[in-house]
Amino acid sequence: MTKIPTKETIKRRTISDMKGLGVHKTQYNRLIDIYSELVYQYLKLNDEFETGGYQYESYTAAGGAKKSPIVATLESLRKDILAYSDRLCLNPKSTMQPNNNGGDKNKSTLASVLSNLE
């Protein structure tokens, strides 16, 4: 069992990462709070899933198998975390877009010349 960081630790690391990428603004702190809570929930549930022996199926009253509720929750949290990480510019895809600070580094020579013509 690994030690799960607190929500505040996740928030501090997120802010630090965003500052390192040059995309942090204090106006984003509410989104960072939500993102931190989602990551905390994901880590906590993932630990429970691991402790439970990765029980990915549960059985219905009719005798059939279905996806375990914890697996469905983990999948949902992953999608939510990805969406928030995009908005907070915390993943490679979001930092490569031209309208973000990280995108200018990867601008082609042609794109640079064309943008100077305006």
Jmol script that loads the backbone (N, CA, C; Angstrom):
load data "model"
ATOM      1  N   MET A   1       0.844  -1.184   0.000  1.00  0.00           N
ATOM      2  CA  MET A   1       0.000   0.000   0.000  1.00  0.00           C
ATOM      3  C   MET A   1       0.888   1.245   0.000  1.00  0.00           C
ATOM      4  N   THR A   2       0.661   2.111  -0.954  1.00  0.00           N
ATOM      5  CA  THR A   2       1.450   3.329  -1.049  1.00  0.00           C
ATOM      6  C   THR A   2       0.765   4.466  -0.309  1.00  0.00           C
ATOM      7  N   LYS A   3       1.567   5.430   0.083  1.00  0.00           N
ATOM      8  CA  LYS A   3       1.011   6.589   0.781  1.00  0.00           C
ATOM      9  C   LYS A   3       0.368   7.516  -0.244  1.00  0.00           C
ATOM     10  N   ILE A   4      -0.867   7.846  -0.009  1.00  0.00           N
ATOM     11  CA  ILE A   4      -1.625   8.716  -0.917  1.00  0.00           C
ATOM     12  C   ILE A   4      -1.415  10.165  -0.474  1.00  0.00           C
ATOM     13  N   PRO A   5      -0.981  11.028  -1.406  1.00  0.00           N
ATOM     14  CA  PRO A   5      -0.812  12.432  -1.037  1.00  0.00           C
ATOM     15  C   PRO A   5      -2.161  13.079  -0.718  1.00  0.00           C
ATOM     16  N   THR A   6      -2.119  14.076   0.130  1.00  0.00           N
ATOM     17  CA  THR A   6      -3.349  14.778   0.482  1.00  0.00           C
ATOM     18  C   THR A   6      -3.792  15.662  -0.679  1.00  0.00           C
ATOM     19  N   LYS A   7      -5.021  16.116  -0.585  1.00  0.00           N
ATOM     20  CA  LYS A   7      -5.553  17.015  -1.614  1.00  0.00           C
ATOM     21  C   LYS A   7      -4.712  18.286  -1.682  1.00  0.00           C
ATOM     22  N   GLU A   8      -4.289  18.797  -0.533  1.00  0.00           N
ATOM     23  CA  GLU A   8      -3.477  20.017  -0.492  1.00  0.00           C
ATOM     24  C   GLU A   8      -2.116  19.802  -1.141  1.00  0.00           C
ATOM     25  N   THR A   9      -1.522  18.636  -0.926  1.00  0.00           N
ATOM     26  CA  THR A   9      -0.237  18.318  -1.558  1.00  0.00           C
ATOM     27  C   THR A   9      -0.401  18.267  -3.073  1.00  0.00           C
ATOM     28  N   ILE A  10      -1.472  17.626  -3.528  1.00  0.00           N
ATOM     29  CA  ILE A  10      -1.743  17.553  -4.968  1.00  0.00           C
ATOM     30  C   ILE A  10      -1.949  18.956  -5.529  1.00  0.00           C
ATOM     31  N   LYS A  11      -2.658  19.789  -4.795  1.00  0.00           N
ATOM     32  CA  LYS A  11      -2.907  21.163  -5.245  1.00  0.00           C
ATOM     33  C   LYS A  11      -1.597  21.940  -5.351  1.00  0.00           C
ATOM     34  N   ARG A  12      -0.748  21.838  -4.329  1.00  0.00           N
ATOM     35  CA  ARG A  12       0.541  22.547  -4.363  1.00  0.00           C
ATOM     36  C   ARG A  12       1.404  22.069  -5.532  1.00  0.00           C
ATOM     37  N   ARG A  13       1.438  20.759  -5.754  1.00  0.00           N
ATOM     38  CA  ARG A  13       2.230  20.221  -6.870  1.00  0.00           C
ATOM     39  C   ARG A  13       1.664  20.669  -8.220  1.00  0.00           C
ATOM     40  N   THR A  14       0.350  20.708  -8.309  1.00  0.00           N
ATOM     41  CA  THR A  14      -0.294  21.147  -9.552  1.00  0.00           C
ATOM     42  C   THR A  14       0.059  22.600  -9.850  1.00  0.00           C
ATOM     43  N   ILE A  15      -0.046  23.453  -8.844  1.00  0.00           N
ATOM     44  CA  ILE A  15       0.293  24.868  -9.017  1.00  0.00           C
ATOM     45  C   ILE A  15       1.763  25.011  -9.398  1.00  0.00           C
ATOM     46  N   SER A  16       2.618  24.244  -8.739  1.00  0.00           N
ATOM     47  CA  SER A  16       4.049  24.272  -9.050  1.00  0.00           C
ATOM     48  C   SER A  16       4.304  23.838 -10.498  1.00  0.00           C
ATOM     49  N   ASP A  17       3.640  22.777 -10.928  1.00  0.00           N
ATOM     50  CA  ASP A  17       3.780  22.304 -12.310  1.00  0.00           C
ATOM     51  C   ASP A  17       3.299  23.364 -13.297  1.00  0.00           C
ATOM     52  N   MET A  18       2.168  23.991 -12.984  1.00  0.00           N
ATOM     53  CA  MET A  18       1.620  25.005 -13.880  1.00  0.00           C
ATOM     54  C   MET A  18       2.550  26.221 -13.951  1.00  0.00           C
ATOM     55  N   LYS A  19       3.124  26.606 -12.809  1.00  0.00           N
ATOM     56  CA  LYS A  19       4.072  27.726 -12.811  1.00  0.00           C
ATOM     57  C   LYS A  19       5.296  27.370 -13.641  1.00  0.00           C
ATOM     58  N   GLY A  20       5.746  26.124 -13.527  1.00  0.00           N
ATOM     59  CA  GLY A  20       6.885  25.666 -14.308  1.00  0.00           C
ATOM     60  C   GLY A  20       6.616  25.714 -15.804  1.00  0.00           C
ATOM     61  N   LEU A  21       5.377  25.478 -16.186  1.00  0.00           N
ATOM     62  CA  LEU A  21       4.988  25.531 -17.594  1.00  0.00           C
ATOM     63  C   LEU A  21       4.620  26.948 -18.041  1.00  0.00           C
ATOM     64  N   GLY A  22       4.532  27.859 -17.074  1.00  0.00           N
ATOM     65  CA  GLY A  22       4.189  29.243 -17.394  1.00  0.00           C
ATOM     66  C   GLY A  22       2.721  29.455 -17.703  1.00  0.00           C
ATOM     67  N   VAL A  23       1.842  28.621 -17.132  1.00  0.00           N
ATOM     68  CA  VAL A  23       0.415  28.743 -17.440  1.00  0.00           C
ATOM     69  C   VAL A  23      -0.451  29.007 -16.206  1.00  0.00           C
ATOM     70  N   HIS A  24       0.156  29.230 -15.047  1.00  0.00           N
ATOM     71  CA  HIS A  24      -0.649  29.421 -13.830  1.00  0.00           C
ATOM     72  C   HIS A  24      -1.127  30.859 -13.696  1.00  0.00           C
ATOM     73  N   LYS A  25      -2.391  30.981 -13.334  1.00  0.00           N
ATOM     74  CA  LYS A  25      -2.992  32.253 -12.953  1.00  0.00           C
ATOM     75  C   LYS A  25      -3.832  31.975 -11.717  1.00  0.00           C
ATOM     76  N   THR A  26      -3.903  32.930 -10.813  1.00  0.00           N
ATOM     77  CA  THR A  26      -4.664  32.706  -9.578  1.00  0.00           C
ATOM     78  C   THR A  26      -6.143  32.471  -9.862  1.00  0.00           C
ATOM     79  N   GLN A  27      -6.640  32.956 -10.981  1.00  0.00           N
ATOM     80  CA  GLN A  27      -8.041  32.754 -11.341  1.00  0.00           C
ATOM     81  C   GLN A  27      -8.359  31.282 -11.582  1.00  0.00           C
ATOM     82  N   TYR A  28      -7.354  30.469 -11.811  1.00  0.00           N
ATOM     83  CA  TYR A  28      -7.558  29.039 -12.060  1.00  0.00           C
ATOM     84  C   TYR A  28      -7.663  28.217 -10.773  1.00  0.00           C
ATOM     85  N   ASN A  29      -7.498  28.840  -9.627  1.00  0.00           N
ATOM     86  CA  ASN A  29      -7.426  28.078  -8.379  1.00  0.00           C
ATOM     87  C   ASN A  29      -8.679  27.268  -8.066  1.00  0.00           C
ATOM     88  N   ARG A  30      -9.848  27.749  -8.458  1.00  0.00           N
ATOM     89  CA  ARG A  30     -11.066  26.937  -8.245  1.00  0.00           C
ATOM     90  C   ARG A  30     -11.025  25.663  -9.076  1.00  0.00           C
ATOM     91  N   LEU A  31     -10.582  25.787 -10.330  1.00  0.00           N
ATOM     92  CA  LEU A  31     -10.440  24.595 -11.168  1.00  0.00           C
ATOM     93  C   LEU A  31      -9.367  23.660 -10.610  1.00  0.00           C
ATOM     94  N   ILE A  32      -8.309  24.246 -10.090  1.00  0.00           N
ATOM     95  CA  ILE A  32      -7.238  23.444  -9.497  1.00  0.00           C
ATOM     96  C   ILE A  32      -7.759  22.693  -8.282  1.00  0.00           C
ATOM     97  N   ASP A  33      -8.625  23.321  -7.490  1.00  0.00           N
ATOM     98  CA  ASP A  33      -9.243  22.640  -6.340  1.00  0.00           C
ATOM     99  C   ASP A  33     -10.024  21.412  -6.791  1.00  0.00           C
ATOM    100  N   ILE A  34     -10.828  21.582  -7.817  1.00  0.00           N
ATOM    101  CA  ILE A  34     -11.636  20.467  -8.326  1.00  0.00           C
ATOM    102  C   ILE A  34     -10.729  19.373  -8.878  1.00  0.00           C
ATOM    103  N   TYR A  35      -9.744  19.779  -9.664  1.00  0.00           N
ATOM    104  CA  TYR A  35      -8.786  18.826 -10.235  1.00  0.00           C
ATOM    105  C   TYR A  35      -8.072  18.050  -9.123  1.00  0.00           C
ATOM    106  N   SER A  36      -7.644  18.755  -8.093  1.00  0.00           N
ATOM    107  CA  SER A  36      -6.942  18.113  -6.972  1.00  0.00           C
ATOM    108  C   SER A  36      -7.834  17.102  -6.264  1.00  0.00           C
ATOM    109  N   GLU A  37      -9.094  17.450  -6.081  1.00  0.00           N
ATOM    110  CA  GLU A  37     -10.046  16.530  -5.459  1.00  0.00           C
ATOM    111  C   GLU A  37     -10.242  15.284  -6.322  1.00  0.00           C
ATOM    112  N   LEU A  38     -10.360  15.468  -7.631  1.00  0.00           N
ATOM    113  CA  LEU A  38     -10.527  14.334  -8.535  1.00  0.00           C
ATOM    114  C   LEU A  38      -9.314  13.404  -8.488  1.00  0.00           C
ATOM    115  N   VAL A  39      -8.116  13.990  -8.518  1.00  0.00           N
ATOM    116  CA  VAL A  39      -6.892  13.179  -8.474  1.00  0.00           C
ATOM    117  C   VAL A  39      -6.816  12.440  -7.135  1.00  0.00           C
ATOM    118  N   TYR A  40      -7.151  13.130  -6.048  1.00  0.00           N
ATOM    119  CA  TYR A  40      -7.145  12.482  -4.729  1.00  0.00           C
ATOM    120  C   TYR A  40      -8.122  11.298  -4.692  1.00  0.00           C
ATOM    121  N   GLN A  41      -9.336  11.516  -5.179  1.00  0.00           N
ATOM    122  CA  GLN A  41     -10.326  10.435  -5.208  1.00  0.00           C
ATOM    123  C   GLN A  41      -9.833   9.271  -6.050  1.00  0.00           C
ATOM    124  N   TYR A  42      -9.235   9.585  -7.198  1.00  0.00           N
ATOM    125  CA  TYR A  42      -8.728   8.536  -8.078  1.00  0.00           C
ATOM    126  C   TYR A  42      -7.648   7.718  -7.372  1.00  0.00           C
ATOM    127  N   LEU A  43      -6.695   8.387  -6.742  1.00  0.00           N
ATOM    128  CA  LEU A  43      -5.614   7.677  -6.052  1.00  0.00           C
ATOM    129  C   LEU A  43      -6.149   6.816  -4.913  1.00  0.00           C
ATOM    130  N   LYS A  44      -7.113   7.357  -4.178  1.00  0.00           N
ATOM    131  CA  LYS A  44      -7.700   6.618  -3.050  1.00  0.00           C
ATOM    132  C   LYS A  44      -8.466   5.385  -3.550  1.00  0.00           C
ATOM    133  N   LEU A  45      -9.291   5.567  -4.568  1.00  0.00           N
ATOM    134  CA  LEU A  45     -10.042   4.428  -5.113  1.00  0.00           C
ATOM    135  C   LEU A  45      -9.129   3.403  -5.773  1.00  0.00           C
ATOM    136  N   ASN A  46      -8.093   3.876  -6.446  1.00  0.00           N
ATOM    137  CA  ASN A  46      -7.152   2.960  -7.073  1.00  0.00           C
ATOM    138  C   ASN A  46      -6.438   2.118  -6.020  1.00  0.00           C
ATOM    139  N   ASP A  47      -6.130   2.728  -4.883  1.00  0.00           N
ATOM    140  CA  ASP A  47      -5.515   1.988  -3.771  1.00  0.00           C
ATOM    141  C   ASP A  47      -6.483   0.930  -3.239  1.00  0.00           C
ATOM    142  N   GLU A  48      -7.756   1.297  -3.092  1.00  0.00           N
ATOM    143  CA  GLU A  48      -8.764   0.324  -2.649  1.00  0.00           C
ATOM    144  C   GLU A  48      -8.907  -0.813  -3.657  1.00  0.00           C
ATOM    145  N   PHE A  49      -8.869  -0.476  -4.935  1.00  0.00           N
ATOM    146  CA  PHE A  49      -8.970  -1.465  -6.002  1.00  0.00           C
ATOM    147  C   PHE A  49      -7.793  -2.445  -5.934  1.00  0.00           C
ATOM    148  N   GLU A  50      -6.603  -1.897  -5.711  1.00  0.00           N
ATOM    149  CA  GLU A  50      -5.406  -2.730  -5.580  1.00  0.00           C
ATOM    150  C   GLU A  50      -5.491  -3.613  -4.340  1.00  0.00           C
ATOM    151  N   THR A  51      -5.906  -3.036  -3.224  1.00  0.00           N
ATOM    152  CA  THR A  51      -6.035  -3.780  -1.969  1.00  0.00           C
ATOM    153  C   THR A  51      -7.067  -4.898  -2.102  1.00  0.00           C
ATOM    154  N   GLY A  52      -8.115  -4.658  -2.866  1.00  0.00           N
ATOM    155  CA  GLY A  52      -9.169  -5.648  -3.073  1.00  0.00           C
ATOM    156  C   GLY A  52      -8.818  -6.719  -4.086  1.00  0.00           C
ATOM    157  N   GLY A  53      -7.569  -6.719  -4.554  1.00  0.00           N
ATOM    158  CA  GLY A  53      -7.145  -7.755  -5.487  1.00  0.00           C
ATOM    159  C   GLY A  53      -7.582  -7.505  -6.919  1.00  0.00           C
ATOM    160  N   TYR A  54      -7.807  -6.254  -7.287  1.00  0.00           N
ATOM    161  CA  TYR A  54      -8.212  -5.883  -8.651  1.00  0.00           C
ATOM    162  C   TYR A  54      -9.465  -6.630  -9.103  1.00  0.00           C
ATOM    163  N   GLN A  55     -10.460  -6.630  -8.244  1.00  0.00           N
ATOM    164  CA  GLN A  55     -11.741  -7.275  -8.550  1.00  0.00           C
ATOM    165  C   GLN A  55     -12.479  -6.409  -9.565  1.00  0.00           C
ATOM    166  N   TYR A  56     -12.360  -6.752 -10.857  1.00  0.00           N
ATOM    167  CA  TYR A  56     -12.914  -5.915 -11.920  1.00  0.00           C
ATOM    168  C   TYR A  56     -14.312  -6.317 -12.348  1.00  0.00           C
ATOM    169  N   GLU A  57     -14.801  -7.449 -11.867  1.00  0.00           N
ATOM    170  CA  GLU A  57     -16.162  -7.872 -12.191  1.00  0.00           C
ATOM    171  C   GLU A  57     -16.936  -8.149 -10.911  1.00  0.00           C
ATOM    172  N   SER A  58     -18.216  -7.888 -10.977  1.00  0.00           N
ATOM    173  CA  SER A  58     -19.119  -8.294  -9.901  1.00  0.00           C
ATOM    174  C   SER A  58     -20.255  -9.074 -10.554  1.00  0.00           C
ATOM    175  N   TYR A  59     -20.906  -9.861  -9.761  1.00  0.00           N
ATOM    176  CA  TYR A  59     -21.945 -10.742 -10.314  1.00  0.00           C
ATOM    177  C   TYR A  59     -23.325 -10.220  -9.971  1.00  0.00           C
ATOM    178  N   THR A  60     -24.201 -10.307 -10.931  1.00  0.00           N
ATOM    179  CA  THR A  60     -25.576  -9.842 -10.760  1.00  0.00           C
ATOM    180  C   THR A  60     -26.407 -10.931 -10.098  1.00  0.00           C
ATOM    181  N   ALA A  61     -27.614 -10.575  -9.689  1.00  0.00           N
ATOM    182  CA  ALA A  61     -28.515 -11.544  -9.062  1.00  0.00           C
ATOM    183  C   ALA A  61     -28.897 -12.644 -10.053  1.00  0.00           C
ATOM    184  N   ALA A  62     -28.882 -12.312 -11.334  1.00  0.00           N
ATOM    185  CA  ALA A  62     -29.231 -13.290 -12.357  1.00  0.00           C
ATOM    186  C   ALA A  62     -28.069 -14.240 -12.677  1.00  0.00           C
ATOM    187  N   GLY A  63     -26.922 -13.996 -12.045  1.00  0.00           N
ATOM    188  CA  GLY A  63     -25.781 -14.882 -12.247  1.00  0.00           C
ATOM    189  C   GLY A  63     -24.799 -14.408 -13.293  1.00  0.00           C
ATOM    190  N   GLY A  64     -25.082 -13.308 -13.951  1.00  0.00           N
ATOM    191  CA  GLY A  64     -24.163 -12.779 -14.961  1.00  0.00           C
ATOM    192  C   GLY A  64     -23.099 -11.896 -14.323  1.00  0.00           C
ATOM    193  N   ALA A  65     -22.082 -11.601 -15.082  1.00  0.00           N
ATOM    194  CA  ALA A  65     -21.008 -10.732 -14.605  1.00  0.00           C
ATOM    195  C   ALA A  65     -21.147  -9.353 -15.228  1.00  0.00           C
ATOM    196  N   LYS A  66     -20.797  -8.345 -14.457  1.00  0.00           N
ATOM    197  CA  LYS A  66     -20.781  -6.977 -14.974  1.00  0.00           C
ATOM    198  C   LYS A  66     -19.566  -6.265 -14.396  1.00  0.00           C
ATOM    199  N   LYS A  67     -19.250  -5.131 -14.981  1.00  0.00           N
ATOM    200  CA  LYS A  67     -18.111  -4.339 -14.526  1.00  0.00           C
ATOM    201  C   LYS A  67     -18.340  -3.917 -13.074  1.00  0.00           C
ATOM    202  N   SER A  68     -17.311  -4.064 -12.273  1.00  0.00           N
ATOM    203  CA  SER A  68     -17.385  -3.672 -10.874  1.00  0.00           C
ATOM    204  C   SER A  68     -17.636  -2.168 -10.766  1.00  0.00           C
ATOM    205  N   PRO A  69     -18.419  -1.734  -9.786  1.00  0.00           N
ATOM    206  CA  PRO A  69     -18.683  -0.296  -9.625  1.00  0.00           C
ATOM    207  C   PRO A  69     -17.402   0.529  -9.428  1.00  0.00           C
ATOM    208  N   ILE A  70     -16.416  -0.031  -8.754  1.00  0.00           N
ATOM    209  CA  ILE A  70     -15.175   0.721  -8.534  1.00  0.00           C
ATOM    210  C   ILE A  70     -14.432   0.939  -9.847  1.00  0.00           C
ATOM    211  N   VAL A  71     -14.501  -0.026 -10.763  1.00  0.00           N
ATOM    212  CA  VAL A  71     -13.862   0.124 -12.075  1.00  0.00           C
ATOM    213  C   VAL A  71     -14.571   1.211 -12.877  1.00  0.00           C
ATOM    214  N   ALA A  72     -15.873   1.208 -12.851  1.00  0.00           N
ATOM    215  CA  ALA A  72     -16.638   2.238 -13.566  1.00  0.00           C
ATOM    216  C   ALA A  72     -16.320   3.628 -13.005  1.00  0.00           C
ATOM    217  N   THR A  73     -16.202   3.734 -11.698  1.00  0.00           N
ATOM    218  CA  THR A  73     -15.873   5.013 -11.069  1.00  0.00           C
ATOM    219  C   THR A  73     -14.472   5.460 -11.445  1.00  0.00           C
ATOM    220  N   LEU A  74     -13.514   4.528 -11.439  1.00  0.00           N
ATOM    221  CA  LEU A  74     -12.144   4.861 -11.828  1.00  0.00           C
ATOM    222  C   LEU A  74     -12.092   5.353 -13.280  1.00  0.00           C
ATOM    223  N   GLU A  75     -12.826   4.704 -14.161  1.00  0.00           N
ATOM    224  CA  GLU A  75     -12.865   5.122 -15.567  1.00  0.00           C
ATOM    225  C   GLU A  75     -13.438   6.531 -15.700  1.00  0.00           C
ATOM    226  N   SER A  76     -14.494   6.795 -14.970  1.00  0.00           N
ATOM    227  CA  SER A  76     -15.115   8.116 -15.010  1.00  0.00           C
ATOM    228  C   SER A  76     -14.156   9.186 -14.475  1.00  0.00           C
ATOM    229  N   LEU A  77     -13.476   8.869 -13.386  1.00  0.00           N
ATOM    230  CA  LEU A  77     -12.510   9.816 -12.824  1.00  0.00           C
ATOM    231  C   LEU A  77     -11.363  10.077 -13.794  1.00  0.00           C
ATOM    232  N   ARG A  78     -10.898   9.042 -14.473  1.00  0.00           N
ATOM    233  CA  ARG A  78      -9.826   9.225 -15.460  1.00  0.00           C
ATOM    234  C   ARG A  78     -10.250  10.213 -16.539  1.00  0.00           C
ATOM    235  N   LYS A  79     -11.461  10.071 -17.040  1.00  0.00           N
ATOM    236  CA  LYS A  79     -11.965  10.978 -18.075  1.00  0.00           C
ATOM    237  C   LYS A  79     -12.059  12.410 -17.552  1.00  0.00           C
ATOM    238  N   ASP A  80     -12.565  12.549 -16.325  1.00  0.00           N
ATOM    239  CA  ASP A  80     -12.685  13.879 -15.734  1.00  0.00           C
ATOM    240  C   ASP A  80     -11.315  14.510 -15.507  1.00  0.00           C
ATOM    241  N   ILE A  81     -10.365  13.722 -15.007  1.00  0.00           N
ATOM    242  CA  ILE A  81      -9.009  14.225 -14.766  1.00  0.00           C
ATOM    243  C   ILE A  81      -8.378  14.663 -16.076  1.00  0.00           C
ATOM    244  N   LEU A  82      -8.568  13.886 -17.123  1.00  0.00           N
ATOM    245  CA  LEU A  82      -8.024  14.248 -18.432  1.00  0.00           C
ATOM    246  C   LEU A  82      -8.622  15.562 -18.918  1.00  0.00           C
ATOM    247  N   ALA A  83      -9.920  15.730 -18.765  1.00  0.00           N
ATOM    248  CA  ALA A  83     -10.577  16.967 -19.202  1.00  0.00           C
ATOM    249  C   ALA A  83     -10.031  18.175 -18.427  1.00  0.00           C
ATOM    250  N   TYR A  84      -9.893  18.040 -17.116  1.00  0.00           N
ATOM    251  CA  TYR A  84      -9.364  19.142 -16.311  1.00  0.00           C
ATOM    252  C   TYR A  84      -7.893  19.393 -16.615  1.00  0.00           C
ATOM    253  N   SER A  85      -7.114  18.332 -16.832  1.00  0.00           N
ATOM    254  CA  SER A  85      -5.697  18.531 -17.139  1.00  0.00           C
ATOM    255  C   SER A  85      -5.529  19.246 -18.474  1.00  0.00           C
ATOM    256  N   ASP A  86      -6.442  19.003 -19.421  1.00  0.00           N
ATOM    257  CA  ASP A  86      -6.430  19.754 -20.678  1.00  0.00           C
ATOM    258  C   ASP A  86      -6.672  21.239 -20.415  1.00  0.00           C
ATOM    259  N   ARG A  87      -7.686  21.535 -19.630  1.00  0.00           N
ATOM    260  CA  ARG A  87      -8.034  22.930 -19.344  1.00  0.00           C
ATOM    261  C   ARG A  87      -6.930  23.657 -18.580  1.00  0.00           C
ATOM    262  N   LEU A  88      -6.221  22.925 -17.739  1.00  0.00           N
ATOM    263  CA  LEU A  88      -5.165  23.522 -16.932  1.00  0.00           C
ATOM    264  C   LEU A  88      -3.801  23.457 -17.624  1.00  0.00           C
ATOM    265  N   CYS A  89      -3.772  22.966 -18.868  1.00  0.00           N
ATOM    266  CA  CYS A  89      -2.550  22.861 -19.677  1.00  0.00           C
ATOM    267  C   CYS A  89      -1.488  21.999 -18.997  1.00  0.00           C
ATOM    268  N   LEU A  90      -1.905  20.868 -18.463  1.00  0.00           N
ATOM    269  CA  LEU A  90      -0.993  19.986 -17.736  1.00  0.00           C
ATOM    270  C   LEU A  90      -0.610  18.723 -18.495  1.00  0.00           C
ATOM    271  N   ASN A  91      -0.949  18.653 -19.759  1.00  0.00           N
ATOM    272  CA  ASN A  91      -0.541  17.474 -20.516  1.00  0.00           C
ATOM    273  C   ASN A  91       0.068  17.927 -21.843  1.00  0.00           C
ATOM    274  N   PRO A  92       0.844  17.056 -22.476  1.00  0.00           N
ATOM    275  CA  PRO A  92       1.541  17.455 -23.703  1.00  0.00           C
ATOM    276  C   PRO A  92       0.624  17.971 -24.802  1.00  0.00           C
ATOM    277  N   LYS A  93      -0.526  17.362 -24.974  1.00  0.00           N
ATOM    278  CA  LYS A  93      -1.432  17.791 -26.047  1.00  0.00           C
ATOM    279  C   LYS A  93      -1.857  19.244 -25.867  1.00  0.00           C
ATOM    280  N   SER A  94      -2.203  19.615 -24.648  1.00  0.00           N
ATOM    281  CA  SER A  94      -2.692  20.973 -24.409  1.00  0.00           C
ATOM    282  C   SER A  94      -1.574  22.011 -24.483  1.00  0.00           C
ATOM    283  N   THR A  95      -0.346  21.640 -24.179  1.00  0.00           N
ATOM    284  CA  THR A  95       0.749  22.620 -24.242  1.00  0.00           C
ATOM    285  C   THR A  95       1.313  22.778 -25.642  1.00  0.00           C
ATOM    286  N   MET A  96       0.969  21.900 -26.566  1.00  0.00           N
ATOM    287  CA  MET A  96       1.476  21.982 -27.933  1.00  0.00           C
ATOM    288  C   MET A  96       0.592  22.841 -28.837  1.00  0.00           C
ATOM    289  N   GLN A  97      -0.571  23.224 -28.389  1.00  0.00           N
ATOM    290  CA  GLN A  97      -1.470  24.020 -29.216  1.00  0.00           C
ATOM    291  C   GLN A  97      -0.919  25.435 -29.348  1.00  0.00           C
ATOM    292  N   PRO A  98      -1.011  26.037 -30.535  1.00  0.00           N
ATOM    293  CA  PRO A  98      -0.402  27.343 -30.794  1.00  0.00           C
ATOM    294  C   PRO A  98      -0.893  28.470 -29.890  1.00  0.00           C
ATOM    295  N   ASN A  99      -2.111  28.403 -29.379  1.00  0.00           N
ATOM    296  CA  ASN A  99      -2.622  29.497 -28.557  1.00  0.00           C
ATOM    297  C   ASN A  99      -2.137  29.425 -27.114  1.00  0.00           C
ATOM    298  N   ASN A 100      -1.350  28.408 -26.750  1.00  0.00           N
ATOM    299  CA  ASN A 100      -0.790  28.288 -25.412  1.00  0.00           C
ATOM    300  C   ASN A 100       0.673  28.690 -25.433  1.00  0.00           C
ATOM    301  N   ASN A 101       1.224  28.997 -24.268  1.00  0.00           N
ATOM    302  CA  ASN A 101       2.616  29.423 -24.172  1.00  0.00           C
ATOM    303  C   ASN A 101       3.583  28.388 -24.725  1.00  0.00           C
ATOM    304  N   GLY A 102       3.329  27.106 -24.504  1.00  0.00           N
ATOM    305  CA  GLY A 102       4.228  26.060 -24.950  1.00  0.00           C
ATOM    306  C   GLY A 102       4.226  25.869 -26.448  1.00  0.00           C
ATOM    307  N   GLY A 103       3.215  26.330 -27.140  1.00  0.00           N
ATOM    308  CA  GLY A 103       3.103  26.098 -28.570  1.00  0.00           C
ATOM    309  C   GLY A 103       4.047  26.941 -29.397  1.00  0.00           C
ATOM    310  N   ASP A 104       4.473  28.116 -28.913  1.00  0.00           N
ATOM    311  CA  ASP A 104       5.339  28.988 -29.690  1.00  0.00           C
ATOM    312  C   ASP A 104       6.707  28.365 -29.931  1.00  0.00           C
ATOM    313  N   LYS A 105       7.178  27.539 -29.016  1.00  0.00           N
ATOM    314  CA  LYS A 105       8.470  26.888 -29.167  1.00  0.00           C
ATOM    315  C   LYS A 105       8.470  25.958 -30.371  1.00  0.00           C
ATOM    316  N   ASN A 106       7.327  25.386 -30.695  1.00  0.00           N
ATOM    317  CA  ASN A 106       7.236  24.406 -31.757  1.00  0.00           C
ATOM    318  C   ASN A 106       6.689  25.000 -33.060  1.00  0.00           C
ATOM    319  N   LYS A 107       6.612  26.300 -33.153  1.00  0.00           N
ATOM    320  CA  LYS A 107       6.065  26.948 -34.335  1.00  0.00           C
ATOM    321  C   LYS A 107       7.053  26.781 -35.489  1.00  0.00           C
ATOM    322  N   SER A 108       6.539  26.416 -36.632  1.00  0.00           N
ATOM    323  CA  SER A 108       7.401  26.220 -37.794  1.00  0.00           C
ATOM    324  C   SER A 108       7.894  27.564 -38.318  1.00  0.00           C
ATOM    325  N   THR A 109       8.930  27.506 -39.125  1.00  0.00           N
ATOM    326  CA  THR A 109       9.478  28.728 -39.718  1.00  0.00           C
ATOM    327  C   THR A 109       8.441  29.413 -40.592  1.00  0.00           C
ATOM    328  N   LEU A 110       7.717  28.621 -41.377  1.00  0.00           N
ATOM    329  CA  LEU A 110       6.673  29.177 -42.243  1.00  0.00           C
ATOM    330  C   LEU A 110       5.597  29.875 -41.413  1.00  0.00           C
ATOM    331  N   ALA A 111       5.171  29.225 -40.322  1.00  0.00           N
ATOM    332  CA  ALA A 111       4.146  29.814 -39.464  1.00  0.00           C
ATOM    333  C   ALA A 111       4.640  31.117 -38.842  1.00  0.00           C
ATOM    334  N   SER A 112       5.911  31.165 -38.462  1.00  0.00           N
ATOM    335  CA  SER A 112       6.490  32.388 -37.903  1.00  0.00           C
ATOM    336  C   SER A 112       6.477  33.524 -38.919  1.00  0.00           C
ATOM    337  N   VAL A 113       6.894  33.221 -40.158  1.00  0.00           N
ATOM    338  CA  VAL A 113       6.928  34.224 -41.218  1.00  0.00           C
ATOM    339  C   VAL A 113       5.517  34.729 -41.521  1.00  0.00           C
ATOM    340  N   LEU A 114       4.575  33.789 -41.631  1.00  0.00           N
ATOM    341  CA  LEU A 114       3.188  34.173 -41.944  1.00  0.00           C
ATOM    342  C   LEU A 114       2.565  35.007 -40.819  1.00  0.00           C
ATOM    343  N   SER A 115       2.882  34.705 -39.576  1.00  0.00           N
ATOM    344  CA  SER A 115       2.303  35.476 -38.475  1.00  0.00           C
ATOM    345  C   SER A 115       2.884  36.876 -38.426  1.00  0.00           C
ATOM    346  N   ASN A 116       4.099  37.053 -38.922  1.00  0.00           N
ATOM    347  CA  ASN A 116       4.720  38.393 -38.962  1.00  0.00           C
ATOM    348  C   ASN A 116       4.172  39.250 -40.099  1.00  0.00           C
ATOM    349  N   LEU A 117       3.485  38.640 -41.075  1.00  0.00           N
ATOM    350  CA  LEU A 117       2.931  39.394 -42.192  1.00  0.00           C
ATOM    351  C   LEU A 117       1.676  40.158 -41.822  1.00  0.00           C
ATOM    352  N   GLU A 118       1.055  39.805 -40.737  1.00  0.00           N
ATOM    353  CA  GLU A 118      -0.225  40.432 -40.357  1.00  0.00           C
ATOM    354  C   GLU A 118      -0.080  41.857 -39.954  1.00  0.00           C
TER     355      GLU A 118
END
end "model"
wireframe off; spacefill off
backbone 0.3
color backbone group
